[in-house]
Amino acid sequence: MKSRFIFCLVVLVFISFSMVTFCVCKVDKTYALSFLEGTLNVKGFMRNDSAWRIRHGSNAQEGLEPWDLILCRNTFQLEIEYKPTDWLTVFAIPRLVYDASLDLDRSLERRIASHARHDFKVEDDLREIYADIVWNNWRARIGKQQIMWGESDLFRMADIVNPLDISWDYLLYSTVSSFEDIRIPLWALDLNWASYTGYQWSVEFVWLPGFIEDGFEPHKVAPEGANWALPGTPQFMVDSLRTSEPDDGWENSEFGLRVKGIFRGWETALFYFYSRMDHPTPKEDVEQRLLRSVNFDHHGHGEALIPGVGLYAHPGKYFEYPFTNRMGATFNKYHELTKTIYRGECVVTIDEPMIDRYVMDRTYERETFQYMLGFDRPTMIRFLNPNRSFLISAQLFQKFIFNYNHHMKDHSPGGTTTDRYQTVLTFLINTGYRWDTILPQLLLAYNFSGEGAILPQCEFWIGDHWRLGVGAHIMMSHNMREPYFGGFRHNDQLYTWLKYQFH
Amino acid sequence: MSKRLNMTQKMCIPVIAITLIVLSLVNVKAEEKKKDPMLQEYMKKDPLLKEWLEMVDFYPKRDQEWEEKWVGKKIDKTNVDEVKELLPEIAYRAFKNWDKVYAYVEPATINWRPSPGFIEATKKYIGKVTCDSEWPYILHNYVAGCPFPRPGNDPIKIAWNRDRGVYESDDYQYASVVFNVYDQKGRGRTVGCDYNRLYWAYRTDIDPKPELPGNKAGIYRTTALRVYWPFDIAGLNMVVIKYKDTTKEEDLYLYVPTMRRVRRLSAGQRCDSLAGTDAAWDDCDVYDGEVRQNDYKYIGIQDKLVWYNVEYPYPETADWEGAYFCGLPLQKLPMIIMEANSNISNFCYSKRIWWIDPISSRHYNSTLYDRKGRLWKEQFIACTKSMKNPDNPGNNPAAMTQFIDWQAQHASPWHFEPPQEGKKTGPYMNIGWDPILFTPEGIRRMGR
């Protein structure tokens, strides 16, 4: 009864707010809520994302049934821009998020540890706030922000500055909003110098001080029991990811430098980034710590994780986030004859941490090299759409681990688990019908180690204010160990989004 | 004196005499043209206009008999057949078939001349510029100004005048442009954007002239289209870079706010809808493609009815039938009629019929045909009465454009937002843009 009430309340608030803002927009015929003689502009949206499973859960996801509503995420977001002078702009994104799925289905709620529920359900955050100061060729952006480098879509390679919040739904937000909604903004100084002369050089220096607010931020993962929980990761380990974060301080500072130019049509960039890894590495004595914890746990904290092995849940700092050096390059080029954009990027990581498949506290450090080559080509397929081209885009990703041995496991999200190299192909096709108000898209991804996904979706534009979308994730994998979809191979889902945007 | 003239000298006398007679007749004819009272008035008021008209050797003449009958009259479905030949094809159909479409006739005026710098550059380089008559119609020795002030009936020269010789100032901003997108039932949506342009070469008014320093890439001009409405595409910023090398294709870069990065786009997307409107990317500025992408046919100079001298910003039209510039003034003016046949295989348009003003080389109308040669779309430009920039009072950029897809019965007029406190709206010329804003890194910096 309570769950129905909450659901109705969410729907009611959504519709009421939409109607009010719709009326305001209709009356004043303006395109942003403006204050202070037009220097302060406010825009925003309300959005509901809902997803339903279409398969039974895996063993680790026991109890998850087809048509379980596993996501009912309601977002209210504002975008506020204040531009008092030509050289200064202040921008802020406050966001409120409430996922009603746990309140609508108590069995889902019970799967998640009580202390982890609130963080999973609610987010009330000043997500981004920064000031842009522009002076001649210089631009400084200071504040909490997202910094995006790279050329690749769907999988991140040179996009290494901000970590991700993958507790919601990595696939949904990577295909629908290109990570924007799940990148974790960080406090940073982004200093940029650009020139329009010569090769249009630009130089960008990034400094993440690591001591403001939460300091260093790693990737955020779902709690145990959630639909997108990492398989085989108990809650105390998930908790430990946060508690293992280093203390705030100057020593967490991360630096990056990027230099870019355009040479005879080749837009090329070189970059370097010194930072902590955003995913954790077990500490060398983690197994000892876990075993010791049995003795220290006088309150009988938790139960045996793996019966017979003797690992018991106990809070502790089991992980570390070591610093690494990453350097790479990106390029894009338009080829007139084929009317195609070719693009690519590569990253070399020095001393990337690896873990052992069999021994928990054995780690390795290896150099890795990864690259992406891709193309985008608009192509008329008249019998399918006589009025608009289809964008056909394909990408090849490869990653190599130097000095590899078969005990090694790269445990980064999407890391190599089966061999010294990993090869992934993606293929994207999309178009627009009825003056781009119906926007279908099909995305295919295939990892040559034996997994893949089919991700169709379609968005409908209804007037200026409403957007409706529907899509599906169909995942295939030979086993649970595959890096991208293996652990989630039973997580096929249908999803919808409904958005009302104002001003 | 007593020496007798030889045979050759005897022959020269009548030849010289005949030449003098012909020249004086031509001069008389030109003087007659100049005697048109409308022309006299404008030339007296503006000596630079006089200089320009002499340079292009074109003197529009008011059709007084026709104007006596029509000026002040309303044209609508009841009498549009009488002016059918003077209207573009789809405009005629709109008047004929839609109840709410009407216009008033005004006496012909001249409200355009280029800046002194442009006139000077044209004068300086007159006769030095050439172009190939064979494909790809390469332009040679062009530095600044109008390349061919007297193009005659050479369609290639007219096409180059339209491409390089339209004076638009060295940079400009069309601030707060709104596209309305209507279907047959009047249901619509809007796209709001700023349309900014900067000329990197062939500059005539703002220093540095004639080219920005360090233009190693050989950029001719850059155009930026920055969307601010609707919310989900707000912040999209597309830069189109055209090069001085007329055989080189343009470059397109798009800042995508949801990706927070700049994507490079293919020039092969020129047929795609521009921000979901009826216009394709190729239809920006009536025609945004290259001269070499068409073969041309000169049809002639004919008097036509065009939307000229209109006020801006124009109130937002309320419904589909009202979308066709209702109540705006039409003037009967001479236009060059030209046919442009696409030579790109599989291109969306097979043919375009252009109306080009012989004085300004500006497009006033473009009728578009699909691959099968069927009438498809029409773009009609309405030019403004006056300029906001007092230093450049003669310019008349587009105040609004009507775009109709006749096959789909769909329309996308654009116009400026009404004035609002603290918000720029309308055209602004020679404002001194920072070139960085028109580079890929510049649009990334402007993004969030």
Interface residues (C-beta under 8 A of the other chain):
Chain A: K29 T30 Y31 A32 S34 L36 E37 G38 T39 K43 G44 F45 E79 F91 E128 V134 N137 R139 Q146 M148 W149 G150 D153 S177 S178 F179 E180 N192 A194 S195 Y196 T197 G198 Y199 Q200 S202 K260 I262 G265 E267 N332 K333 Y334 E336 K339 T340 I341 R343 D376 R377 P378 T379 M380 N387 R388 S389 G432 W435 D436 T437 W461 G463 D464 H465 R467 K499 Q501 F502 H503
Chain B: V181 R187 G188 R189 T190 G192 L212 P213 G214 N215 K216 A217 Y228 W229 P230 F231 D232 A234 K248 E249 D251 L252 V256 P257 T258 M259 R260 R261 R263 R264 L265 S266 A267 G268 Q269 C271 D272 S273 A275 G276 T277 D278 E316 N346 C348 H410 E417 P418 Q420 E421 G422 K423 P435 I436 F438 T439 P440 E441 G442 R445 R448
